[in-house]
């Protein structure tokens, strides 16, 4: 039997997509993964759809040089704004995080329940999660809330023990909690880092749907059905590329990934834009 050793490619606007990588490595430990974080141009969540689409195309063009078996758009904003159109442009399968998260929410909500979607401004503005839910089932009620301050709080390493996190959740999500949602969709890949705080805020009866976990399940299932998984006992390797500040990515990203990141290579964003790529100009190594 021939083994497909091509890597799984993942991109995000910065660090948050490493929560998807974390879940992929847990479910598919034999697979190699190539990750690109566009740290020079983060955040995507406050940019126009045209800009997000341009950045996403450039990210995918870079990752295609690695000959991947698929590309995962781990960025919720890119998934919301650019799919499914992007999937029709690329020669390999493309996975987003919106559809798997919406499917998991519908499965969990039950009849007549309320789904709350929390995400960036661009993701909420696109209505992508809401539309994805209603494509599956029109019965659940859906409320959407943009929570722009949560991303910088996560990147600063703040968690449920910090009063600033508690105050921020109350500001954004206090009105949502009073609606008694059955399911809360974590529609940004940073938000799983605040799972403990969100669970305490909403209470034990509320189901938190992690789009990172749902996406990893979808990738594992689809690639397995297609017969393109490595299928051999080996330790998959992770290669990380960023468009700025590899040392910070290595330090902060290790918290997102749940393990040390040993090697990060910088790709100049100007070269991404014009298609000329020089790798390794700046490298952070453990």
C-alpha positions in Angstrom: 0.0 0.0 0.0 1.3 3.4 -1.0 1.7 5.9 1.9 0.6 9.5 1.3 3.3 11.5 3.1 2.2 14.9 1.9 1.6 17.3 4.8 -1.6 18.8 6.1 -1.3 22.6 5.6 -2.9 25.0 8.0 -3.0 28.8 8.0 -4.3 31.5 10.3 -4.0 35.3 10.7 -1.7 34.6 13.7 -1.5 32.3 16.7 -5.1 31.1 17.2 -4.9 28.4 14.5 -2.5 26.5 16.6 -5.6 25.3 18.6 -6.7 23.6 15.4 -3.2 22.2 15.0 -3.3 20.9 18.6 -6.5 19.0 17.9 -5.1 17.7 14.5 -2.0 16.4 16.2 -4.1 14.7 18.9 -6.3 12.9 16.4 -3.7 12.4 13.6 -0.3 12.0 15.4 1.4 10.4 12.4 0.7 13.3 10.0 3.1 16.0 9.1 1.7 19.5 9.4 2.8 22.8 7.9 1.5 25.9 9.6 1.6 29.5 8.4 0.7 32.3 10.8 0.3 35.8 9.1 1.5 37.6 12.2 2.6 40.7 10.3 -1.0 41.4 9.2 -3.0 40.2 12.1 -5.9 40.7 12.9 -8.1 39.7 10.0 -11.3 40.2 12.0 -11.3 44.0 11.6 -10.3 44.1 7.9 -12.5 44.4 4.8 -13.6 41.2 3.0 -11.5 42.2 0.0 -8.4 42.5 2.1 -9.1 39.2 3.9 -9.6 37.4 0.5 -6.3 38.8 -0.8 -4.4 37.7 2.2 -6.0 34.3 2.2 -5.1 33.7 -1.5 -1.5 34.7 -0.7 -1.4 32.4 2.3 -2.7 29.5 0.2 -0.3 30.1 -2.6 2.6 29.9 -0.2 1.3 26.7 1.4 0.8 25.0 -2.0 4.5 25.2 -2.5 4.7 22.5 0.3 2.6 20.1 -1.8 0.0 19.5 0.8 -2.8 16.9 0.7 -5.3 19.6 1.9 -5.4 23.1 3.3 -7.2 24.0 6.6 -8.3 27.7 6.9 -8.0 27.7 10.7 -8.9 31.4 10.7 -12.6 31.9 11.4 -12.6 35.2 9.6 -11.0 33.7 6.5 -13.4 30.7 6.6 -16.4 33.0 7.0 -15.4 35.5 4.2 -13.6 33.3 1.7 -15.2 29.9 1.6 -16.7 28.2 -0.4 -15.3 30.4 -3.3 -11.7 29.6 -2.3 -12.3 25.9 -2.5 -13.2 26.2 -6.1 -9.9 28.0 -6.9 -7.5 25.5 -5.3 -6.2 22.1 -6.5 -6.5 20.4 -3.1 -9.4 20.0 -0.6 -10.0 23.0 1.6 -11.5 22.8 5.1 -12.8 25.8 7.0 -13.8 26.0 10.7 -17.3 27.5 10.3 -19.2 24.5 8.9 -17.9 21.9 11.4 -18.6 24.3 14.3 -22.1 25.0 13.1 -22.8 21.3 12.6 -21.6 20.5 16.1 -23.8 23.3 17.5 -26.9 22.0 15.8 -26.2 18.5 17.0 -25.9 19.8 20.6 -28.7 22.3 20.8 -31.8 20.1 20.8 -35.3 21.2 19.8 -36.2 24.8 20.5 -32.8 25.8 22.0 -30.8 28.9 21.6 -27.3 28.9 19.9 -25.0 31.8 20.9 -22.2 32.5 18.5 -19.2 34.6 19.8 -16.5 35.6 17.3 -14.6 38.5 15.7 -16.4 41.5 14.1 -15.8 40.3 10.6 -17.0 36.7 11.3 -20.2 38.0 13.0 -20.7 40.6 10.2 -20.5 37.8 7.6 -23.4 35.8 9.2 -21.4 32.7 8.2 -22.1 30.7 11.3 -25.8 31.7 11.4 -26.2 30.8 7.7 -24.4 27.5 8.2 -26.7 26.6 11.2 -29.8 27.4 9.1 -28.6 25.3 6.2 -28.7 22.4 8.6 -31.7 23.2 10.7 -33.9 26.3 10.7 -35.5 25.6 14.1 -32.8 26.8 16.5 -32.8 30.5 17.5 -29.4 32.1 17.0 -27.8 35.2 18.6 -24.4 36.5 17.5 -22.0 38.7 19.5 -18.6 40.2 18.5 -16.0 40.1 21.3 -13.0 41.9 19.9 -11.1 42.3 23.2 -10.9 38.6 23.9 -8.1 37.9 21.3 -5.6 40.4 22.9 -6.4 39.1 26.4 -5.7 35.6 25.3 -2.4 36.6 23.7 -1.4 38.3 26.9 -1.8 35.0 28.7 -4.8 36.1 30.8 -7.2 33.3 31.9 -10.3 32.7 34.1 -8.4 33.8 37.2 -8.0 37.4 36.0 -10.5 40.1 36.8 -10.1 41.8 33.5 -11.3 38.6 31.7 -14.3 38.4 34.0 -15.2 42.1 33.3 -14.8 41.7 29.6 -17.0 38.6 29.5 -19.6 40.4 31.5 -19.5 43.4 29.1 -19.9 41.4 25.9 -21.8 38.4 27.1 -23.9 39.4 30.1 -26.9 40.0 27.9 -26.4 36.7 26.2 -26.2 34.8 29.4 -29.6 36.3 30.5 -31.1 34.7 27.4 -30.1 31.2 28.7 -28.4 29.8 25.6 -28.2 26.0 25.3 -25.0 26.2 23.2 -22.2 28.7 22.8 -20.1 28.4 19.7 -16.5 29.5 20.2 -16.2 31.1 16.8 -12.6 32.2 17.1 -9.7 29.9 17.4 -8.3 32.0 20.3 -11.4 31.4 22.4 -10.7 27.7 23.4 -7.9 29.2 25.5 -10.7 30.8 27.6 -12.8 27.6 27.9 -12.5 27.6 31.7 -13.6 31.2 32.0 -16.5 30.8 29.6 -17.6 27.6 31.3 -17.7 29.3 34.6 -19.4 32.4 33.1 -22.3 30.5 31.4 -22.6 27.6 33.8 -22.4 23.8 33.6 -25.7 23.4 31.6 -24.4 25.3 28.6 -22.5 23.3 25.9 -19.4 25.0 24.6 -18.7 24.1 20.9 -15.0 24.4 20.0 -14.7 25.0 16.3 -11.0 23.8 16.5 -12.0 20.4 17.8 -14.9 20.1 15.3 -12.7 21.0 12.4 -10.0 18.5 13.3 -12.7 15.8 13.5 -13.9 16.8 10.0 -10.4 16.7 8.5 -9.6 13.3 10.1 -12.8 11.8 8.9 -12.6 13.2 5.3 -9.0 12.3 4.8 -9.5 8.8 6.3 -12.4 8.2 4.0 -10.3 9.3 1.0 -7.5 7.0 1.9 -4.8 9.7 2.1 -3.7 9.4 5.7 -0.2 8.3 6.4 -1.4 5.1 7.9 1.9 4.2 9.4 3.3 4.3 13.0 5.5 7.5 13.0 5.7 10.8 14.8 4.3 13.5 12.6 6.5 16.7 12.3 5.3 20.3 12.6 6.9 23.0 10.5 5.9 26.6 11.4 6.2 29.7 9.2 5.2 33.3 10.2 5.3 36.7 8.5 6.7 38.5 11.5 8.3 38.0 14.9 9.1 34.3 15.0 10.5 34.4 18.5 7.2 35.7 20.0 5.3 33.2 18.0 7.5 30.4 19.4 7.0 31.6 22.9 3.3 32.5 22.9 2.4 29.8 20.4 3.6 27.1 22.6 0.7 27.9 25.0 -1.8 27.5 22.2 -0.3 24.3 20.9 0.2 22.7 24.3 3.8 21.7 23.5 7.1 23.4 22.6 7.5 24.8 19.1 11.1 24.1 18.2 11.6 25.9 14.9 9.9 28.9 13.3 10.8 30.5 10.0 9.9 34.0 8.9 8.5 34.7 5.4 8.6 38.3 4.4 5.0 39.6 3.8 6.1 41.7 0.9 7.3 38.5 -0.8 3.9 36.8 -0.1 2.2 39.7 -1.9 4.4 39.6 -5.0 4.9 35.9 -5.1 8.7 35.9 -4.6 9.5 33.9 -1.4 12.7 33.7 0.5 12.5 31.5 3.5 14.6 31.4 6.6 15.8 35.1 6.7 14.8 35.1 10.3 14.6 31.9 12.3 13.8 31.2 15.9 15.0 27.9 17.2 14.6 26.2 20.6 
